[in-house]
């Protein structure tokens, strides 16, 4: 491990020294991390890469992430990565709109830092403590719009309120959507995309045990079939998911 820091109450940024994995990782992919003393691995989105390693942003929500947060700097971690597919971003002159909720910012952070052009990032959380530092994204020229449910930072309400307002004031035909976050938020973004005929991609956050499709515990309905979030995704065309 290179670094682990508390970036907001309950949220950590971890950097692991893994240059080989960093070279082949794409935005939207994830890793399965083995926390000490915990049987099942924990899936974490890759939040970024550098020449020395890979970055993760996660929230402590249970035994696995709690154990990860307690690891000292010199720790070695057993990980499987990169897993899953990644985002497609052949933009075709469209403006990218990224919609993140909670820890969904991890996946979209990597995407924003990798895209050849800047667009608009819509970022929502329950309180200001759920809004994590975004200096690197802002430095790339991204416009950032923030919403919190309690109004402690930015717009009071849902991040999808800001998305609807932005689309209504612009030209939907020149936009493309990318979203990652809570199921309810992604469902709303999917409906907004359909209502405005905007193409897009959704990265699903699901509980998973293996990360390779063997346990079939992360199945989601797509049209008239089921797909595994870990092996067929986690990124899907936003029109393909039956929310």
N, C-alpha and C positions, 0 to 999 in steps of 0.2 A: 504494500500500500504506500502511495506517495503522500496522500493527504486526506484528512477527514475533518470537516468543520461544520459547526452548527450555524446555519444561515438564517433561521427563523425558529421560533419556539416549536419544537417537535420535528423540524426539517433539517436534513443533513445533505451536504455535498461530499461525495467520496470520489477520489481519484486513485485508480489502480494502475500500477506499472504493468502494462501489457502491450508493448509496441506492435507485436505481430497482429493481435486482435484489432488494435486501433487502425492499422493499415487497411483492413478488409471490412470494417464496420460501416454501415449505411444508416442514414436517418430513418427511424421507424423500427429498427431492429432492437432486440433486447438480449439480456443475459439471465442465466439461472445461477444464483449465488447460494453457496452452502454456508449457512450461519452455524457457528459452533454450538453443539448440543441440541440442534433442531433437526428433526428427521428429513423433512421435505425442503427442497431448495426454494428460494424466493425469486420470482421474476421481477426484474427491474429494467425499465427502458434505458437505453444508452442515451445519455443527455449531451454527449459531446466527445470529441477525441482531440488528442494532441500528439506530438511526435513520440512521446514517451508512454502514453496510456489512454485509458478510457475513463469517462466521467459519468457518475450517477447522481441523481437527486431523488431523495426518498423521504417519506414521512414515517415516523415510528407509530405503528398501529397494532403490533402484536409481538409475540415472542421472537420471531425471526428477525424482524427489523430492529427490535430492541437490542438483540445480541450483536447485530451488525454495527449499531451506533456505539457500542461499548468497546469495539476493537481498537487497540492502540495502533499508532502509526506504523510500527514495524511489522504488523501482522501480514501473513500470507493468506490468501483466500482461494478456495476451490471454486472456479466458475466455468460455465459452459457458455461460449459466445463466439461470434454473434449468431443469434437465432432469429428465425422468422424472415419475412420479406422486408421491404422498405417502401418509403413513399416514392411515388413517381412525380417528378417535377419538370417535365417538358412543358413549360408554361404556355407556349404558343402565344406570346405577347399578352397573356392575362395577368392581372394583378393578384398575387397570392394573399388570401385572407386566412390567417391562422386563428383558430378558436380553441383556447386551452382552459381547462377547469381543474383546479387542485394540482395534483402531481402529474396531470397530463402535460404540464409545462415541460417536463423532462424531455419527452419525445419531440415536442415541437421546438424546443430550444435548439436541439441538434439540427433540425430541419432549417430553422431560420438562419443559423450560422453557416449553413452549407449552400443555401440558395444563391444563384447568381444575381438576383435582384431583390430589393427590399419591398415589402408590402405593408400590411396592417396586421398587428397582433392584438387579438381580443383576449383578455385574461381575466378570469373570474375566480372568486373564492368566497367562503363564508364571511371571513373577517380580514382585516389588514395583515394578520399574521400568516394568512394563506397565500399572500402575494409575495413572491420571492424576488431577489435582486435580478434586474434585467439590463444592467449596464452594457454588457457585451452585445446584446441584441440592439439596443438603442444606438450604440456606436456604429452599427452597420447601416443605419438610416431607416430602421423600421419605425413606423408610427405605432405607439402602444396605447391602447384604450383599456382601462381597468374598471371592473365592477366588483363590489362586495355586497353580499346580501344584507349586512347590517349597516351599510353606508359608511363604514369606518375608513374607507379609501375609495376614491373614484365614485362612479355612478352607484347609487343605492338601488339594488335590484339584481337581475340576472345578466350575465354577460351577453346572452342572446338578445336582450333588449338593445344593446349597443350595436350588435350585428345587424338587426333588422333596420335600425335607423340609418346605418351606414349604407346598406344596400339600397334602401329607399331613396337616398339622396344621390346615388351614383348610377353607373351603367352596369347592370348585372352581367351583360354579355361579355364584359371584359374582365370577369372575376373567376377565380377558382378557389375552392374551400378545402381546408385541411383542419381536422378536429381530433382532439384527444382529451378525455376527461370522464366525468360521471355519465352513466348510462342515460339519465334523463336529459342532460345537456346535449349529448350526441344525438338523441332522438329528435330534439327540437331543431338542431342544426340541419339534420337530414331533411326535416320537413321544410325548413327555410330554403334549402337548396332545391328541393322539388318544386316549391311554389314559384321560384324565380328562375328555374331552368339553369342553375349554376352547377357545373361539374365539381366533383370533390372526392375526397378520400377521408376515411375514418380509421383511426387506430383504436382498437378495442382493448379495454382493460378487463381481464377476466381472471378468476382464480385458476391456477394450473399447477399440476404436480410434476409433470415430466419435462415439458417444454419442447417435446419432439413429436407429439401426436399419438403416442402409444397408449396413454391412459384414457384418451378421448373424454376427458373431464371438462374441456373448454369448448364444447360444440356450440355453434350458433347457427340459426336458421338463415339461409340465403336463398331466396326464391323458393324452388321446390326441392331443395336439398339442404344438407348440413355440412358445415366446414369447421375445421379446428382452428381456433384463434392462434395457437402457437405455431403450427406448421403451415397452414394455408394463409395466415395473416402474420402479424396482428393488423396489418393495413389492408383495408378492403375499399373497393369503389363504394362511395356513399349510397349509391342507388341499389346496391346488392343486398344490404342488410335489412332483415325484417325486424324492426324494433318493436 
